[in-house]
Amino acid sequence: MASRTQNVRRILVFSIIKYAAQLLLQFILRTALIYIMGAQYLGLNGLFSNIFAFLNLAELGIGSAIIYSMYKPVADNDIEKIRALQQLYKKFYLIIASFVLVVGFVLTPFLKFFIKDATTVPINIYLLFIMYLVNSVVGYLSAHKRAVLLAYQRNDIENKIITICMFAMTITQIGALLLFKNYYIFYSVNIAFTIIECVLIQVVTNKKFPELKVKTSVELDKDTKNGISKNVFALTAHKIGGAVVGATDNILISAMFGSVLVGIYANYALIISSLTLLIGLLNTTLVGSVGNLISSKPKEYVYENYKQINFIFSFLAAFCTICLFVLIQPFIACWTGRSGENWMLSNSTVILLCLSFYLNQMRAGVQIFKNCNGLFWQDRWKPIVESVVNLASSILLARWIGINGIFLGTIISTLIAPFWVEPHVLYKHYFKRSVATYFIKYAYDTLVMVGVGAACYFVCNLIPVGGIALLIARFAVCGILAAVLLVVAHCWTKEFKQTFKSVLQFLKLKK
């Protein structure tokens, strides 16, 4: 079996390839939609995606609970237990897929209440919603095989399949847009490739792990079942909270301000989600390795690895936030070929989006180690508090200050709950250490990010706005300056020195 470092290196390489392909193809496809179909179609896509984030609450954290339960048997090579967990996973997801399908059909007649300008939308929203529903349900059919790949640290297999399917799907969708200018045909291609992707994952996983194809009659022990049940209960709260916080923005914007504004915000959301995916590459790459690390190494060794991983995430969060703040407005203006209020959000809105992005990405390191330790029960009430505060404050503030209130409500809810609860749970229940060191480092990292961001903003504003060449120059100056200043600010720290050494070893530049 390959080492953790080999697995991480392999997964990271194919994650980067997948990310680059996904980013490029999304922008190409989004550009085609902007120019061929218009903003309302982007708005509907964002709205339906958020609605299905709520429908996917039916999953109730079962996947995360079972994947966590797989780490130990995978480390011990307990094939029978892995088979039993996989069978349980498959059974649960067939039930979930059926439930989502039924609830989706029941919800369909009420769609008009989520779209303020439903009467002006140039498409049958009910038929389109059912198409999105079918696509969502199909995705559940390969969930148990994806779990096996994650537990065995073979995410690279899934990434290869997804990348190939994305390329073929995007080419076909753009062709459909150019030939037919019909959104039904456009989205039908999406459904077809979702089915193809699921089939390929099933076939390849069965070929890679043939021993798991055999059904087992072995029953899971009582402790495992109780642990899964307890974690599912706790993760239900996390899923609800995550959906309310992460999936209500488009719904609230659509209901309060109309689908056109959702379409304008969708361009910003695409860029932010692309950066989130970039940092998420490391998250996805490391999660299986961290689970294996925790299952097989002493706590002190795990803590040293945690500090390095947390530093990397904080560095990436700062770098991406600075670039987002400095570059997003000129990029949107150049990308859409339009400027002014019709296609751009205000600078104050951009600041709030950047702050929300930074707060969420700074949580990544803590979340990986908390989740891989199965610490779901200890903060089970946190997401409920977060979601209630988010929804209430977003609605109230939106009525007072407009769209900014929706994003400010998200920031307030993050600061009230997950900002301090998640590190407190990890440090208290696993590391058995004071969480004060975490917050001291967080404060320093944030001050550095603000200072470097201000410097980059001032320097980049010296570059005139207009044209792709000047935009590329602004990108280069911002990226290089931000990276250099962040390195200077952190190079004296122990975490930076350890991380730099580990990166060289990872890249095989140092023995």
C-alpha positions in Angstrom: 0.0 0.0 0.0 1.3 3.5 -0.8 2.4 5.8 2.0 0.4 8.7 3.1 2.8 11.1 1.4 2.5 9.2 -1.9 -1.3 9.2 -1.6 -1.4 12.9 -0.9 1.0 13.8 -3.7 -1.0 11.7 -6.2 -4.4 13.1 -5.0 -3.1 16.6 -5.1 -1.8 16.4 -8.7 -5.1 15.1 -10.0 -7.0 17.5 -7.8 -5.1 20.4 -9.3 -5.8 19.1 -12.9 -9.4 18.7 -12.0 -9.6 22.2 -10.5 -7.9 23.9 -13.4 -10.2 22.1 -15.9 -13.3 22.9 -13.8 -12.3 26.6 -13.4 -11.6 27.1 -17.1 -14.7 25.2 -18.3 -17.0 27.0 -15.8 -15.8 30.4 -17.0 -16.2 29.4 -20.7 -19.7 28.0 -20.0 -20.7 31.0 -17.9 -19.5 33.4 -20.6 -21.5 31.5 -23.2 -24.6 31.7 -21.0 -24.2 35.4 -20.3 -23.9 36.3 -24.0 -26.4 33.8 -25.5 -29.1 33.3 -22.8 -28.8 36.3 -20.3 -28.7 37.0 -16.6 -32.1 35.4 -15.7 -30.9 31.9 -16.6 -27.8 32.4 -14.4 -30.1 33.5 -11.6 -32.4 30.4 -12.0 -29.3 28.1 -11.9 -28.1 29.7 -8.7 -31.6 29.6 -7.1 -32.3 26.0 -8.0 -28.8 25.0 -6.8 -29.6 26.5 -3.4 -33.0 24.8 -3.2 -31.4 21.5 -3.8 -28.8 22.2 -1.1 -31.9 22.1 1.2 -33.3 19.0 -0.3 -30.0 17.3 0.2 -30.5 17.7 3.9 -32.2 14.4 3.6 -28.6 13.0 3.6 -28.5 14.0 7.3 -24.8 13.5 7.6 -25.0 9.7 7.0 -22.1 9.9 4.5 -19.7 11.7 6.8 -20.6 9.4 9.7 -19.9 6.3 7.7 -16.8 7.6 6.0 -15.4 8.4 9.5 -16.3 4.9 10.5 -14.3 3.5 7.6 -10.9 5.1 8.5 -10.1 2.6 11.2 -11.0 -0.6 9.3 -9.2 0.7 6.2 -6.1 1.2 8.3 -6.5 -2.3 9.8 -7.4 -3.8 6.4 -10.7 -5.2 7.9 -12.3 -6.0 4.6 -15.5 -7.5 6.1 -16.3 -4.4 8.1 -15.6 -2.2 5.1 -18.0 -4.3 3.0 -20.7 -4.0 5.7 -20.3 -0.2 6.0 -20.4 0.1 2.2 -23.7 -2.0 2.1 -25.2 0.2 4.8 -24.1 3.3 2.9 -25.7 2.1 -0.3 -29.0 1.2 1.5 -29.2 4.6 3.1 -28.6 6.4 -0.1 -31.3 4.6 -2.1 -33.7 5.6 0.6 -32.5 9.2 0.5 -32.7 9.4 -3.3 -36.3 8.2 -3.1 -37.1 10.7 -0.4 -35.6 13.7 -2.3 -37.4 12.7 -5.5 -40.8 12.7 -3.7 -40.2 15.9 -1.8 -39.0 17.6 -4.9 -42.2 16.8 -6.8 -44.2 18.0 -3.8 -42.3 21.3 -3.7 -42.6 22.0 -7.5 -46.0 23.8 -7.5 -44.7 26.3 -4.9 -41.7 27.5 -6.9 -43.3 30.8 -7.8 -43.0 31.9 -4.1 -39.2 31.8 -4.4 -39.0 33.9 -7.5 -40.1 37.6 -7.2 -40.2 38.0 -11.0 -41.5 34.5 -11.8 -44.0 35.9 -14.4 -41.2 37.4 -16.5 -38.9 34.4 -16.6 -38.7 33.2 -20.2 -38.9 29.5 -19.4 -41.1 27.0 -17.7 -39.6 27.0 -14.2 -41.6 23.9 -13.2 -40.2 21.7 -16.0 -36.7 23.0 -15.4 -36.9 22.3 -11.7 -37.9 18.7 -12.4 -34.8 18.4 -14.6 -32.6 19.7 -11.8 -34.4 17.2 -9.5 -33.6 14.3 -11.7 -29.9 15.4 -11.9 -29.7 15.7 -8.1 -31.2 12.2 -7.5 -28.9 10.5 -10.0 -25.9 11.8 -8.1 -26.8 9.7 -5.1 -26.5 6.4 -7.0 -22.6 6.3 -6.8 -22.2 7.8 -3.3 -21.2 4.6 -1.7 -18.4 4.0 -4.2 -17.1 7.6 -3.8 -16.9 6.9 -0.1 -14.7 3.9 -0.7 -12.3 6.0 -2.8 -12.1 8.7 -0.1 -11.5 6.2 2.7 -8.7 4.5 0.7 -7.2 7.9 -0.2 -7.8 7.3 -3.9 -9.7 10.5 -4.7 -7.5 10.8 -7.7 -9.6 8.1 -9.5 -12.7 10.2 -9.0 -10.9 13.4 -10.1 -9.8 11.8 -13.3 -13.4 10.6 -14.1 -14.9 14.0 -13.2 -12.4 15.9 -15.3 -12.9 13.8 -18.4 -16.7 14.1 -18.1 -16.5 17.9 -17.5 -14.5 18.4 -20.7 -16.9 16.3 -22.8 -20.0 17.9 -21.1 -18.8 21.5 -21.6 -18.0 21.0 -25.2 -21.4 19.4 -25.8 -23.3 22.1 -23.8 -21.6 25.0 -25.7 -22.4 23.3 -29.0 -26.1 22.9 -27.8 -26.3 26.6 -26.9 -24.8 27.7 -30.2 -27.0 25.4 -32.3 -30.3 25.5 -30.5 -30.2 28.4 -28.0 -32.4 26.2 -25.8 -31.9 25.9 -22.1 -33.8 22.6 -21.8 -31.4 20.9 -24.3 -28.5 22.6 -22.5 -29.4 21.1 -19.2 -30.4 17.7 -20.6 -26.7 17.3 -21.5 -25.8 17.9 -17.8 -28.1 15.1 -16.8 -26.7 12.7 -19.4 -23.1 13.3 -18.2 -24.1 13.0 -14.5 -25.3 9.5 -15.4 -22.2 8.7 -17.3 -20.0 9.9 -14.4 -21.8 7.7 -11.9 -21.6 4.6 -14.1 -17.8 5.2 -14.7 -17.2 5.6 -10.9 -19.1 2.4 -10.2 -17.2 0.4 -12.9 -13.7 1.7 -12.1 -14.1 1.4 -8.3 -15.3 -2.2 -8.7 -12.3 -3.0 -10.8 -9.9 -1.3 -8.4 -11.3 -2.9 -5.3 -12.9 -6.2 -6.5 -12.8 -7.6 -2.9 -15.5 -5.1 -2.0 -17.9 -6.2 -4.7 -18.7 -9.3 -2.7 -21.6 -8.9 -0.3 -21.0 -9.8 3.3 -23.3 -11.4 5.9 -21.2 -9.9 8.7 -23.2 -7.6 11.0 -21.8 -4.4 12.2 -21.0 -4.5 15.9 -23.2 -2.6 18.4 -20.5 0.0 19.2 -20.1 0.8 15.5 -23.9 1.1 14.9 -24.3 3.3 18.1 -21.4 5.5 17.0 -22.9 6.0 13.5 -26.3 6.7 15.0 -24.9 9.3 17.4 -22.8 11.0 14.7 -25.7 11.0 12.3 -27.8 12.8 14.9 -25.1 15.4 15.5 -24.4 15.8 11.8 -28.0 16.4 11.1 -27.7 19.7 13.0 -24.5 20.5 11.1 -26.2 19.8 7.7 -29.2 22.0 8.5 -26.9 24.8 9.7 -24.7 24.5 6.7 -27.6 24.6 4.3 -29.2 27.6 6.0 -25.9 29.6 6.0 -24.5 28.5 2.7 -27.7 28.0 0.6 -30.0 30.9 1.5 -28.3 33.8 -0.1 -29.6 33.2 -3.6 -33.1 32.3 -2.3 -33.3 35.5 -0.2 -31.9 37.6 -3.1 -34.4 36.1 -5.5 -37.4 36.4 -3.2 -36.6 40.0 -2.1 -34.8 41.5 -5.1 -35.6 39.3 -8.2 -33.8 36.7 -10.3 -31.8 39.3 -12.3 -29.8 40.4 -9.3 -29.2 36.7 -8.5 -27.7 36.4 -12.0 -25.4 39.4 -11.4 -24.4 38.0 -8.0 -23.8 34.6 -9.6 -20.8 35.9 -11.5 -19.2 37.0 -8.2 -20.3 33.7 -6.5 -18.6 31.7 -9.3 -15.3 33.4 -8.7 -15.6 33.0 -4.9 -16.6 29.4 -5.3 -13.6 28.8 -7.6 -11.2 30.1 -4.9 -13.1 28.0 -2.4 -12.5 25.0 -4.6 -8.8 25.9 -4.9 -8.4 25.8 -1.1 -10.8 22.8 -1.0 -8.3 20.9 -3.1 -6.0 20.7 -0.2 -8.9 19.8 2.1 -10.0 17.0 -0.1 -6.5 15.8 -0.6 -5.7 15.7 3.1 -8.9 14.4 4.7 -8.2 10.7 4.0 -4.6 11.1 5.1 -5.5 12.9 8.3 -8.0 10.2 9.1 -5.4 7.6 8.7 -2.9 9.7 10.7 -5.2 10.1 13.6 -6.0 6.3 13.6 -2.3 5.3 13.7 -0.1 8.0 15.3 0.4 9.5 18.8 -1.5 12.7 19.6 1.7 14.9 19.9 2.7 13.8 16.4 -0.7 14.6 15.1 -0.6 18.1 16.8 2.7 19.0 15.0 1.1 18.0 11.7 -2.0 20.0 12.5 0.0 23.2 13.1 1.6 22.9 9.7 -1.7 22.2 8.0 -3.5 25.0 9.8 -0.7 27.4 8.8 -1.0 26.4 5.1 -4.7 27.1 5.2 -4.4 30.4 6.9 -1.7 31.5 4.3 -3.9 30.4 1.4 -7.0 32.1 3.0 -5.1 35.4 3.3 -3.5 35.3 -0.2 -6.8 34.4 -1.9 -8.8 37.0 0.1 -6.3 39.8 -0.9 -6.4 38.8 -4.6 -10.2 38.6 -4.5 -10.5 42.1 -2.9 -8.1 43.7 -5.3 -9.0 42.0 -8.6 -12.6 41.0 -8.6 -14.2 44.3 -9.8 -11.9 44.9 -12.7 -12.2 41.2 -13.7 -16.0 41.3 -13.7 -16.0 44.5 -15.8 -13.5 42.9 -18.3 -15.2 39.5 -18.3 -18.8 40.6 -19.0 -17.8 43.4 -21.3 -20.0 45.7 -19.4 -19.5 48.2 -16.5 -21.6 50.1 -14.1 -24.5 49.1 -11.8 -26.2 46.8 -14.4 -23.6 44.0 -14.1 -21.5 44.9 -11.0 -22.1 44.9 -7.3 -21.0 47.8 -5.1 -17.5 48.0 -3.5 -19.1 47.7 -0.1 -20.8 44.4 -1.1 -17.4 43.1 -2.4 -15.8 43.9 1.0 -18.5 41.9 2.8 -18.1 39.0 0.4 -14.3 39.0 0.9 -14.7 39.1 4.7 -17.2 36.2 4.6 -14.8 34.2 2.4 -11.9 34.8 4.7 -13.7 33.7 7.8 -14.9 30.5 6.2 -11.5 29.6 4.7 -9.7 30.2 8.0 -11.8 27.4 9.5 -10.6 24.7 7.1 -7.6 23.3 9.1 -9.6 23.0 12.3 -12.6 21.4 10.5 -10.4 18.7 8.9 -9.0 17.6 12.2 -12.3 18.0 14.1 -14.2 15.9 11.5 -11.5 13.3 11.1 -11.7 12.8 14.9 -15.4 12.3 14.7 -16.1 15.3 17.0 -19.6 15.9 15.6 -21.5 15.4 18.8 -19.6 18.0 20.9 -20.7 21.0 18.9 -24.1 19.7 17.7 -25.9 22.9 18.7 -23.5 25.2 17.0 -25.0 25.0 13.5 -28.5 25.5 14.8 -27.5 28.8 16.6 -25.6 29.8 13.5 -28.5 29.1 11.1 -31.1 30.9 13.2 -28.9 34.0 13.6 -28.0 33.9 9.9 -31.5 33.7 8.6 -33.0 36.3 11.1 -30.2 38.8 10.7 -30.0 38.5 6.9 -33.8 39.1 6.5 -33.9 42.0 8.9 -30.7 43.7 7.6 -31.7 43.2 4.0 -34.9 45.2 4.6 -32.7 47.9 6.1 -29.6 48.1 3.9 -30.5 46.0 0.9 -28.4 43.1 -0.5 -25.5 44.0 1.8 -27.7 42.9 4.8 -27.8 39.3 3.5 -24.1 39.0 3.4 -23.6 40.9 6.7 -26.0 38.5 8.4 -23.8 35.6 7.2 -20.7 37.2 8.7 -22.5 37.9 12.0 -23.6 34.3 12.3 -20.1 33.0 11.6 -18.6 35.2 14.3 -21.3 34.2 16.9 -20.9 30.5 16.5 -18.3 28.5 14.4 -15.6 31.1 14.7 -14.9 30.1 18.4 -16.8 26.9 18.9 -15.0 24.7 16.4 -11.5 25.4 17.6 -12.7 25.2 21.2 -14.1 21.7 20.6 -10.9 20.5 18.8 -8.5 21.8 21.4 -10.6 20.7 24.4 -11.7 17.3 23.4 -8.8 16.0 21.3 -5.6 18.0 21.8 -6.3 18.7 25.5 -4.7 22.1 25.1 -5.6 25.8 25.7 -7.3 27.3 22.6 -5.7 30.7 23.4 -2.7 30.0 21.2 -5.0 29.4 18.2 -6.7 32.8 18.6 -3.5 34.7 19.2 -2.2 33.3 15.9 -5.5 34.0 14.2 -5.3 37.7 15.3 -1.8 38.0 14.0 -2.7 36.4 10.7 -5.7 38.7 10.2 -3.7 41.8 10.9 -1.1 40.7 8.4 -3.8 40.0 5.8 -5.3 43.4 6.3 -2.0 45.2 6.0 -0.8 43.3 3.0 -4.2 43.7 1.4 -4.1 47.5 1.8 -0.6 47.6 0.3 -1.7 45.5 -2.7 -4.8 47.6 -3.2 -2.8 50.9 -3.2 -0.1 49.6 -5.6 -2.6 47.9 -8.0 -4.7 51.0 -8.2 -1.7 52.8 -9.8 -2.3 50.5 -12.9 -5.0 52.0 -15.2 -8.3 50.0 -15.7 -9.1 48.9 -19.2 -8.3 46.0 -21.5 -7.0 42.4 -21.0 -3.3 43.4 -21.0 -3.7 45.8 -18.1 -5.9 43.3 -16.2 -3.2 40.6 -16.6 -0.6 43.2 -15.3 -2.8 43.9 -12.3 -3.1 40.2 -11.6 0.7 39.6 -11.8 1.5 42.6 -9.6 -1.1 41.6 -7.0 -0.2 37.9 -6.9 3.6 38.5 -6.7 3.4 41.4 -4.2 0.9 39.6 -1.9 2.9 36.3 -1.9 6.2 38.2 -1.1 4.7 40.3 1.7 3.0 37.3 3.3 6.2 35.3 3.2 8.1 38.2 4.8 5.5 38.5 7.5 5.5 34.8 8.4 9.0 33.6 7.6 10.2 34.0 11.2 7.6 31.6 12.6 8.1 28.0 13.5 5.1 26.9 11.5 6.5 28.6 8.3 9.9 26.9 8.7 8.4 23.5 9.3 5.9 23.9 6.5 8.7 25.1 4.1 10.8 22.0 4.9 7.8 19.7 4.5 6.9 21.2 1.2 10.5 20.7 -0.1 10.4 17.1 1.1 6.9 16.6 -0.5 8.2 17.9 -3.8 11.3 15.7 -3.4 13.6 18.7 -3.5 15.1 17.9 -0.1 15.8 14.5 1.5 
